[in-house]
């Protein structure tokens, strides 16, 4: 059962509206779709349904037959048909795994660039659409301004030393006015989507908003082999399997962790708030948390968990946290779930949901002589 925060009042103007949610069966999309139903809207969830095994969609994300239109945002005929029914659009469909985008850049371009263009073209042609929200990512900020570096760059420096050089003692706070400096293929496709949203929709007179998600986590997020994204889920799953937690680069990178319930809430506010028209807004807490701190919080729920340092993967930014002043002004809101509470919720869900621990991870644990806890 998903734990929701109370007292939300998003969705003004959505009752009775038809909302197309691309990527509507994924972690974020399915949460937005569920929230839309609670608000009395009619969600149209479009998803390829191939990012996870069918049992994940059905048993963990709660997506069943008849709840989603199975299809691809690159299918222009399908997208145009659905767009004609839509009063609002949340474009969340993407190849969102940083590691997968790095390994398969053409796939990233096909899904995140060509797919986004298909959605934007259909939106610009619509006479019914009230607003489109393009889902972007804080990864577009990269490491901020390279002029902040103190001293010569040295590939042999530790991550801790690099953080000290770039940030001093305080991680950066990324405001929406910062220039885009993507460090990965995934981030680059999101930067494209942001700019293209304005280039296509502004001349058409179509209302739009861009939301930059910081580090999304929360149940029922599940891990994928070969990925280094979704660190809360990764650490919790490995700890539950009795395996050590891997701190890439020593775990000194900084993230702003935002619970998926807050992500859904902020997105729906961007969909309807008058002040978010043609505005790019962060969705973050404004609170920096190191990856090492996440490992310690997770390990606290699984006594005896070992923590070990591993190399930094390519395209992994040192990070920072969200500037939230514009978010609070434009959306009249701020996230409510702190990282300690959010991790505790995830661990409770994981312990009560055996199916969330993938078989391949169980096999790895058995090969290492470990037993899931």
Secondary structure, 3 states (H helix, E strand, C coil): CCCCCCCCCCCCCCCCCEEEEECCCCHHHHHHHHHHHHCCCEEEEEECCCCCCHHHHHHHCCCCCCCCEECCCCCHHHHHHHHCCCCEEEECCCCCCHHHHHHCHHHHHHHHHHHHHHHHHHHHHCCCCCEEEEEEEHHHHCCCCHHHCCCCCCCCCCHHHHHHHHHCCCCCEECCCCCCCCCCHHHHHHHHHHHHHHHHHHHHCCCEEEEEECEEECCCCCCCCCCCCCHHHHHHHHHHCCCCEEEEHHHCCEECEEEHHHHHHHHHHHHHCHHHCCEEEEECCCCCEEHHHHHHHHHCCCCCCCEEEECCCCCCCCECEECCHHHHHHHCCCCCCCHHHHHHHHHHHHHHCHHHCCHHHHHHHHHCCCCCC
